[in-house]
Amino acid sequence: MGADVGIVGNVGKVVGAKLTRNEIDQISRLIEAGLYLNPSDFIREAVREKLAAIKVIEYRDVDYETAKKEVAGYFQMKGEAYASDASTDLQLDYELVCKIMDDLEKEGKMEAI
């Protein structure tokens, strides 16, 4: 599906997208029911909802010892948590968090559950 993009002043861009007849009919019914002002209103809200649902995680570039201290502190504070939670919350690479957890366990500073 193609999209046409053009600049409208400094406010934003106009983006065109092809929709199926069924999709257009469904949007029209929602507009007729008073849920949206017009198709643009529906599409803007749909885009905002989709963008909010997609969480992009950017990992920080920290040295191993700094990451190890943060992971140890995280589990000390949380008690129990998954490696994936620590990775997301601390913005550290998942593989790095797993390695640190293994090292902390070997050092007796952390227990595996």
Chimera marker file (.cmm) of the C-alpha trace (Angstrom):
<marker_set name="trace">
<marker id="1" x="0.000" y="0.000" z="0.000" r="1" g="1" b="0" radius="0.5"/>
<marker id="2" x="1.363" y="3.344" z="-0.972" r="1" g="1" b="0" radius="0.5"/>
<marker id="3" x="1.261" y="6.516" z="1.041" r="1" g="1" b="0" radius="0.5"/>
<marker id="4" x="1.540" y="10.115" z="-0.092" r="1" g="1" b="0" radius="0.5"/>
<marker id="5" x="3.270" y="12.463" z="2.315" r="1" g="1" b="0" radius="0.5"/>
<marker id="6" x="3.257" y="16.233" z="2.133" r="1" g="1" b="0" radius="0.5"/>
<marker id="7" x="4.148" y="19.033" z="4.533" r="1" g="1" b="0" radius="0.5"/>
<marker id="8" x="1.349" y="21.275" z="5.789" r="1" g="1" b="0" radius="0.5"/>
<marker id="9" x="2.965" y="24.440" z="7.132" r="1" g="1" b="0" radius="0.5"/>
<marker id="10" x="5.013" y="23.753" z="10.237" r="1" g="1" b="0" radius="0.5"/>
<marker id="11" x="2.143" y="21.922" z="11.925" r="1" g="1" b="0" radius="0.5"/>
<marker id="12" x="2.629" y="18.398" z="10.612" r="1" g="1" b="0" radius="0.5"/>
<marker id="13" x="2.393" y="16.171" z="7.590" r="1" g="1" b="0" radius="0.5"/>
<marker id="14" x="-0.522" y="14.865" z="5.618" r="1" g="1" b="0" radius="0.5"/>
<marker id="15" x="-0.245" y="11.125" z="5.102" r="1" g="1" b="0" radius="0.5"/>
<marker id="16" x="-2.472" y="9.257" z="2.687" r="1" g="1" b="0" radius="0.5"/>
<marker id="17" x="-3.142" y="5.538" z="3.049" r="1" g="1" b="0" radius="0.5"/>
<marker id="18" x="-5.362" y="3.178" z="1.094" r="1" g="1" b="0" radius="0.5"/>
<marker id="19" x="-8.044" y="1.482" z="3.152" r="1" g="1" b="0" radius="0.5"/>
<marker id="20" x="-10.407" y="-1.297" z="2.164" r="1" g="1" b="0" radius="0.5"/>
<marker id="21" x="-14.085" y="-0.543" z="1.588" r="1" g="1" b="0" radius="0.5"/>
<marker id="22" x="-14.863" y="-2.565" z="4.731" r="1" g="1" b="0" radius="0.5"/>
<marker id="23" x="-12.473" y="-0.458" z="6.835" r="1" g="1" b="0" radius="0.5"/>
<marker id="24" x="-13.967" y="2.764" z="5.467" r="1" g="1" b="0" radius="0.5"/>
<marker id="25" x="-17.494" y="1.514" z="6.189" r="1" g="1" b="0" radius="0.5"/>
<marker id="26" x="-16.555" y="0.624" z="9.764" r="1" g="1" b="0" radius="0.5"/>
<marker id="27" x="-14.985" y="4.044" z="10.321" r="1" g="1" b="0" radius="0.5"/>
<marker id="28" x="-18.074" y="5.728" z="8.810" r="1" g="1" b="0" radius="0.5"/>
<marker id="29" x="-20.345" y="3.842" z="11.218" r="1" g="1" b="0" radius="0.5"/>
<marker id="30" x="-18.234" y="5.019" z="14.174" r="1" g="1" b="0" radius="0.5"/>
<marker id="31" x="-18.469" y="8.612" z="12.911" r="1" g="1" b="0" radius="0.5"/>
<marker id="32" x="-22.258" y="8.291" z="12.459" r="1" g="1" b="0" radius="0.5"/>
<marker id="33" x="-22.490" y="6.954" z="16.018" r="1" g="1" b="0" radius="0.5"/>
<marker id="34" x="-20.788" y="10.154" z="17.199" r="1" g="1" b="0" radius="0.5"/>
<marker id="35" x="-17.585" y="8.513" z="18.416" r="1" g="1" b="0" radius="0.5"/>
<marker id="36" x="-15.384" y="10.495" z="16.011" r="1" g="1" b="0" radius="0.5"/>
<marker id="37" x="-15.750" y="13.818" z="14.221" r="1" g="1" b="0" radius="0.5"/>
<marker id="38" x="-14.453" y="12.570" z="10.872" r="1" g="1" b="0" radius="0.5"/>
<marker id="39" x="-12.086" y="9.962" z="9.365" r="1" g="1" b="0" radius="0.5"/>
<marker id="40" x="-9.025" y="12.081" z="10.204" r="1" g="1" b="0" radius="0.5"/>
<marker id="41" x="-10.064" y="12.192" z="13.870" r="1" g="1" b="0" radius="0.5"/>
<marker id="42" x="-10.353" y="8.393" z="13.911" r="1" g="1" b="0" radius="0.5"/>
<marker id="43" x="-7.006" y="7.864" z="12.166" r="1" g="1" b="0" radius="0.5"/>
<marker id="44" x="-5.138" y="10.298" z="14.444" r="1" g="1" b="0" radius="0.5"/>
<marker id="45" x="-6.469" y="8.518" z="17.536" r="1" g="1" b="0" radius="0.5"/>
<marker id="46" x="-5.660" y="5.088" z="16.075" r="1" g="1" b="0" radius="0.5"/>
<marker id="47" x="-2.085" y="6.183" z="15.347" r="1" g="1" b="0" radius="0.5"/>
<marker id="48" x="-1.654" y="7.652" z="18.851" r="1" g="1" b="0" radius="0.5"/>
<marker id="49" x="-2.966" y="4.460" z="20.470" r="1" g="1" b="0" radius="0.5"/>
<marker id="50" x="-0.662" y="2.283" z="18.380" r="1" g="1" b="0" radius="0.5"/>
<marker id="51" x="2.383" y="4.431" z="19.140" r="1" g="1" b="0" radius="0.5"/>
<marker id="52" x="1.591" y="4.378" z="22.860" r="1" g="1" b="0" radius="0.5"/>
<marker id="53" x="1.270" y="0.578" z="22.764" r="1" g="1" b="0" radius="0.5"/>
<marker id="54" x="4.702" y="0.107" z="21.223" r="1" g="1" b="0" radius="0.5"/>
<marker id="55" x="7.344" y="0.689" z="23.821" r="1" g="1" b="0" radius="0.5"/>
<marker id="56" x="10.780" y="1.115" z="22.304" r="1" g="1" b="0" radius="0.5"/>
<marker id="57" x="13.473" y="0.250" z="24.793" r="1" g="1" b="0" radius="0.5"/>
<marker id="58" x="16.777" y="2.002" z="24.383" r="1" g="1" b="0" radius="0.5"/>
<marker id="59" x="19.607" y="0.331" z="26.224" r="1" g="1" b="0" radius="0.5"/>
<marker id="60" x="22.191" y="2.413" z="28.008" r="1" g="1" b="0" radius="0.5"/>
<marker id="61" x="25.860" y="1.833" z="27.328" r="1" g="1" b="0" radius="0.5"/>
<marker id="62" x="27.411" y="1.304" z="30.766" r="1" g="1" b="0" radius="0.5"/>
<marker id="63" x="30.461" y="-0.650" z="31.856" r="1" g="1" b="0" radius="0.5"/>
<marker id="64" x="30.041" y="-4.094" z="33.419" r="1" g="1" b="0" radius="0.5"/>
<marker id="65" x="30.803" y="-3.041" z="37.012" r="1" g="1" b="0" radius="0.5"/>
<marker id="66" x="28.288" y="-0.175" z="36.909" r="1" g="1" b="0" radius="0.5"/>
<marker id="67" x="25.658" y="-2.499" z="35.445" r="1" g="1" b="0" radius="0.5"/>
<marker id="68" x="26.442" y="-5.129" z="38.086" r="1" g="1" b="0" radius="0.5"/>
<marker id="69" x="25.924" y="-2.624" z="40.910" r="1" g="1" b="0" radius="0.5"/>
<marker id="70" x="22.638" y="-1.497" z="39.376" r="1" g="1" b="0" radius="0.5"/>
<marker id="71" x="21.372" y="-5.061" z="38.905" r="1" g="1" b="0" radius="0.5"/>
<marker id="72" x="22.354" y="-6.023" z="42.473" r="1" g="1" b="0" radius="0.5"/>
<marker id="73" x="20.606" y="-2.921" z="43.812" r="1" g="1" b="0" radius="0.5"/>
<marker id="74" x="17.550" y="-3.625" z="41.683" r="1" g="1" b="0" radius="0.5"/>
<marker id="75" x="17.080" y="-7.116" z="43.076" r="1" g="1" b="0" radius="0.5"/>
<marker id="76" x="17.849" y="-5.937" z="46.589" r="1" g="1" b="0" radius="0.5"/>
<marker id="77" x="15.079" y="-3.356" z="46.250" r="1" g="1" b="0" radius="0.5"/>
<marker id="78" x="12.551" y="-5.577" z="44.411" r="1" g="1" b="0" radius="0.5"/>
<marker id="79" x="13.263" y="-8.868" z="46.143" r="1" g="1" b="0" radius="0.5"/>
<marker id="80" x="12.008" y="-11.061" z="43.334" r="1" g="1" b="0" radius="0.5"/>
<marker id="81" x="11.830" y="-10.111" z="39.684" r="1" g="1" b="0" radius="0.5"/>
<marker id="82" x="12.480" y="-11.533" z="36.244" r="1" g="1" b="0" radius="0.5"/>
<marker id="83" x="15.658" y="-10.751" z="34.334" r="1" g="1" b="0" radius="0.5"/>
<marker id="84" x="13.484" y="-9.237" z="31.606" r="1" g="1" b="0" radius="0.5"/>
<marker id="85" x="11.946" y="-6.813" z="34.126" r="1" g="1" b="0" radius="0.5"/>
<marker id="86" x="15.381" y="-5.745" z="35.340" r="1" g="1" b="0" radius="0.5"/>
<marker id="87" x="16.536" y="-5.337" z="31.754" r="1" g="1" b="0" radius="0.5"/>
<marker id="88" x="13.572" y="-3.117" z="30.887" r="1" g="1" b="0" radius="0.5"/>
<marker id="89" x="13.531" y="-1.092" z="34.095" r="1" g="1" b="0" radius="0.5"/>
<marker id="90" x="17.298" y="-0.497" z="34.133" r="1" g="1" b="0" radius="0.5"/>
<marker id="91" x="17.545" y="-0.087" z="30.354" r="1" g="1" b="0" radius="0.5"/>
<marker id="92" x="20.273" y="-2.721" z="30.189" r="1" g="1" b="0" radius="0.5"/>
<marker id="93" x="20.764" y="-5.434" z="27.590" r="1" g="1" b="0" radius="0.5"/>
<marker id="94" x="18.908" y="-8.633" z="28.575" r="1" g="1" b="0" radius="0.5"/>
<marker id="95" x="21.925" y="-10.907" z="27.923" r="1" g="1" b="0" radius="0.5"/>
<marker id="96" x="24.081" y="-8.655" z="30.124" r="1" g="1" b="0" radius="0.5"/>
<marker id="97" x="21.537" y="-8.781" z="32.951" r="1" g="1" b="0" radius="0.5"/>
<marker id="98" x="21.414" y="-12.596" z="32.723" r="1" g="1" b="0" radius="0.5"/>
<marker id="99" x="25.229" y="-12.827" z="32.878" r="1" g="1" b="0" radius="0.5"/>
<marker id="100" x="25.337" y="-10.484" z="35.860" r="1" g="1" b="0" radius="0.5"/>
<marker id="101" x="22.641" y="-12.500" z="37.639" r="1" g="1" b="0" radius="0.5"/>
<marker id="102" x="24.670" y="-15.697" z="37.068" r="1" g="1" b="0" radius="0.5"/>
<marker id="103" x="27.803" y="-13.986" z="38.404" r="1" g="1" b="0" radius="0.5"/>
<marker id="104" x="25.959" y="-12.647" z="41.467" r="1" g="1" b="0" radius="0.5"/>
<marker id="105" x="24.587" y="-16.122" z="42.143" r="1" g="1" b="0" radius="0.5"/>
<marker id="106" x="28.075" y="-17.680" z="41.884" r="1" g="1" b="0" radius="0.5"/>
<marker id="107" x="29.370" y="-15.024" z="44.301" r="1" g="1" b="0" radius="0.5"/>
<marker id="108" x="26.589" y="-15.901" z="46.764" r="1" g="1" b="0" radius="0.5"/>
<marker id="109" x="25.090" y="-12.419" z="46.508" r="1" g="1" b="0" radius="0.5"/>
<marker id="110" x="21.897" y="-13.624" z="44.896" r="1" g="1" b="0" radius="0.5"/>
<marker id="111" x="19.753" y="-16.754" z="45.024" r="1" g="1" b="0" radius="0.5"/>
<marker id="112" x="18.144" y="-18.376" z="42.009" r="1" g="1" b="0" radius="0.5"/>
<marker id="113" x="14.449" y="-19.009" z="42.386" r="1" g="1" b="0" radius="0.5"/>
<link id1="1" id2="2" r="1" g="1" b="0" radius="0.2"/>
<link id1="2" id2="3" r="1" g="1" b="0" radius="0.2"/>
<link id1="3" id2="4" r="1" g="1" b="0" radius="0.2"/>
<link id1="4" id2="5" r="1" g="1" b="0" radius="0.2"/>
<link id1="5" id2="6" r="1" g="1" b="0" radius="0.2"/>
<link id1="6" id2="7" r="1" g="1" b="0" radius="0.2"/>
<link id1="7" id2="8" r="1" g="1" b="0" radius="0.2"/>
<link id1="8" id2="9" r="1" g="1" b="0" radius="0.2"/>
<link id1="9" id2="10" r="1" g="1" b="0" radius="0.2"/>
<link id1="10" id2="11" r="1" g="1" b="0" radius="0.2"/>
<link id1="11" id2="12" r="1" g="1" b="0" radius="0.2"/>
<link id1="12" id2="13" r="1" g="1" b="0" radius="0.2"/>
<link id1="13" id2="14" r="1" g="1" b="0" radius="0.2"/>
<link id1="14" id2="15" r="1" g="1" b="0" radius="0.2"/>
<link id1="15" id2="16" r="1" g="1" b="0" radius="0.2"/>
<link id1="16" id2="17" r="1" g="1" b="0" radius="0.2"/>
<link id1="17" id2="18" r="1" g="1" b="0" radius="0.2"/>
<link id1="18" id2="19" r="1" g="1" b="0" radius="0.2"/>
<link id1="19" id2="20" r="1" g="1" b="0" radius="0.2"/>
<link id1="20" id2="21" r="1" g="1" b="0" radius="0.2"/>
<link id1="21" id2="22" r="1" g="1" b="0" radius="0.2"/>
<link id1="22" id2="23" r="1" g="1" b="0" radius="0.2"/>
<link id1="23" id2="24" r="1" g="1" b="0" radius="0.2"/>
<link id1="24" id2="25" r="1" g="1" b="0" radius="0.2"/>
<link id1="25" id2="26" r="1" g="1" b="0" radius="0.2"/>
<link id1="26" id2="27" r="1" g="1" b="0" radius="0.2"/>
<link id1="27" id2="28" r="1" g="1" b="0" radius="0.2"/>
<link id1="28" id2="29" r="1" g="1" b="0" radius="0.2"/>
<link id1="29" id2="30" r="1" g="1" b="0" radius="0.2"/>
<link id1="30" id2="31" r="1" g="1" b="0" radius="0.2"/>
<link id1="31" id2="32" r="1" g="1" b="0" radius="0.2"/>
<link id1="32" id2="33" r="1" g="1" b="0" radius="0.2"/>
<link id1="33" id2="34" r="1" g="1" b="0" radius="0.2"/>
<link id1="34" id2="35" r="1" g="1" b="0" radius="0.2"/>
<link id1="35" id2="36" r="1" g="1" b="0" radius="0.2"/>
<link id1="36" id2="37" r="1" g="1" b="0" radius="0.2"/>
<link id1="37" id2="38" r="1" g="1" b="0" radius="0.2"/>
<link id1="38" id2="39" r="1" g="1" b="0" radius="0.2"/>
<link id1="39" id2="40" r="1" g="1" b="0" radius="0.2"/>
<link id1="40" id2="41" r="1" g="1" b="0" radius="0.2"/>
<link id1="41" id2="42" r="1" g="1" b="0" radius="0.2"/>
<link id1="42" id2="43" r="1" g="1" b="0" radius="0.2"/>
<link id1="43" id2="44" r="1" g="1" b="0" radius="0.2"/>
<link id1="44" id2="45" r="1" g="1" b="0" radius="0.2"/>
<link id1="45" id2="46" r="1" g="1" b="0" radius="0.2"/>
<link id1="46" id2="47" r="1" g="1" b="0" radius="0.2"/>
<link id1="47" id2="48" r="1" g="1" b="0" radius="0.2"/>
<link id1="48" id2="49" r="1" g="1" b="0" radius="0.2"/>
<link id1="49" id2="50" r="1" g="1" b="0" radius="0.2"/>
<link id1="50" id2="51" r="1" g="1" b="0" radius="0.2"/>
<link id1="51" id2="52" r="1" g="1" b="0" radius="0.2"/>
<link id1="52" id2="53" r="1" g="1" b="0" radius="0.2"/>
<link id1="53" id2="54" r="1" g="1" b="0" radius="0.2"/>
<link id1="54" id2="55" r="1" g="1" b="0" radius="0.2"/>
<link id1="55" id2="56" r="1" g="1" b="0" radius="0.2"/>
<link id1="56" id2="57" r="1" g="1" b="0" radius="0.2"/>
<link id1="57" id2="58" r="1" g="1" b="0" radius="0.2"/>
<link id1="58" id2="59" r="1" g="1" b="0" radius="0.2"/>
<link id1="59" id2="60" r="1" g="1" b="0" radius="0.2"/>
<link id1="60" id2="61" r="1" g="1" b="0" radius="0.2"/>
<link id1="61" id2="62" r="1" g="1" b="0" radius="0.2"/>
<link id1="62" id2="63" r="1" g="1" b="0" radius="0.2"/>
<link id1="63" id2="64" r="1" g="1" b="0" radius="0.2"/>
<link id1="64" id2="65" r="1" g="1" b="0" radius="0.2"/>
<link id1="65" id2="66" r="1" g="1" b="0" radius="0.2"/>
<link id1="66" id2="67" r="1" g="1" b="0" radius="0.2"/>
<link id1="67" id2="68" r="1" g="1" b="0" radius="0.2"/>
<link id1="68" id2="69" r="1" g="1" b="0" radius="0.2"/>
<link id1="69" id2="70" r="1" g="1" b="0" radius="0.2"/>
<link id1="70" id2="71" r="1" g="1" b="0" radius="0.2"/>
<link id1="71" id2="72" r="1" g="1" b="0" radius="0.2"/>
<link id1="72" id2="73" r="1" g="1" b="0" radius="0.2"/>
<link id1="73" id2="74" r="1" g="1" b="0" radius="0.2"/>
<link id1="74" id2="75" r="1" g="1" b="0" radius="0.2"/>
<link id1="75" id2="76" r="1" g="1" b="0" radius="0.2"/>
<link id1="76" id2="77" r="1" g="1" b="0" radius="0.2"/>
<link id1="77" id2="78" r="1" g="1" b="0" radius="0.2"/>
<link id1="78" id2="79" r="1" g="1" b="0" radius="0.2"/>
<link id1="79" id2="80" r="1" g="1" b="0" radius="0.2"/>
<link id1="80" id2="81" r="1" g="1" b="0" radius="0.2"/>
<link id1="81" id2="82" r="1" g="1" b="0" radius="0.2"/>
<link id1="82" id2="83" r="1" g="1" b="0" radius="0.2"/>
<link id1="83" id2="84" r="1" g="1" b="0" radius="0.2"/>
<link id1="84" id2="85" r="1" g="1" b="0" radius="0.2"/>
<link id1="85" id2="86" r="1" g="1" b="0" radius="0.2"/>
<link id1="86" id2="87" r="1" g="1" b="0" radius="0.2"/>
<link id1="87" id2="88" r="1" g="1" b="0" radius="0.2"/>
<link id1="88" id2="89" r="1" g="1" b="0" radius="0.2"/>
<link id1="89" id2="90" r="1" g="1" b="0" radius="0.2"/>
<link id1="90" id2="91" r="1" g="1" b="0" radius="0.2"/>
<link id1="91" id2="92" r="1" g="1" b="0" radius="0.2"/>
<link id1="92" id2="93" r="1" g="1" b="0" radius="0.2"/>
<link id1="93" id2="94" r="1" g="1" b="0" radius="0.2"/>
<link id1="94" id2="95" r="1" g="1" b="0" radius="0.2"/>
<link id1="95" id2="96" r="1" g="1" b="0" radius="0.2"/>
<link id1="96" id2="97" r="1" g="1" b="0" radius="0.2"/>
<link id1="97" id2="98" r="1" g="1" b="0" radius="0.2"/>
<link id1="98" id2="99" r="1" g="1" b="0" radius="0.2"/>
<link id1="99" id2="100" r="1" g="1" b="0" radius="0.2"/>
<link id1="100" id2="101" r="1" g="1" b="0" radius="0.2"/>
<link id1="101" id2="102" r="1" g="1" b="0" radius="0.2"/>
<link id1="102" id2="103" r="1" g="1" b="0" radius="0.2"/>
<link id1="103" id2="104" r="1" g="1" b="0" radius="0.2"/>
<link id1="104" id2="105" r="1" g="1" b="0" radius="0.2"/>
<link id1="105" id2="106" r="1" g="1" b="0" radius="0.2"/>
<link id1="106" id2="107" r="1" g="1" b="0" radius="0.2"/>
<link id1="107" id2="108" r="1" g="1" b="0" radius="0.2"/>
<link id1="108" id2="109" r="1" g="1" b="0" radius="0.2"/>
<link id1="109" id2="110" r="1" g="1" b="0" radius="0.2"/>
<link id1="110" id2="111" r="1" g="1" b="0" radius="0.2"/>
<link id1="111" id2="112" r="1" g="1" b="0" radius="0.2"/>
<link id1="112" id2="113" r="1" g="1" b="0" radius="0.2"/>
</marker_set>
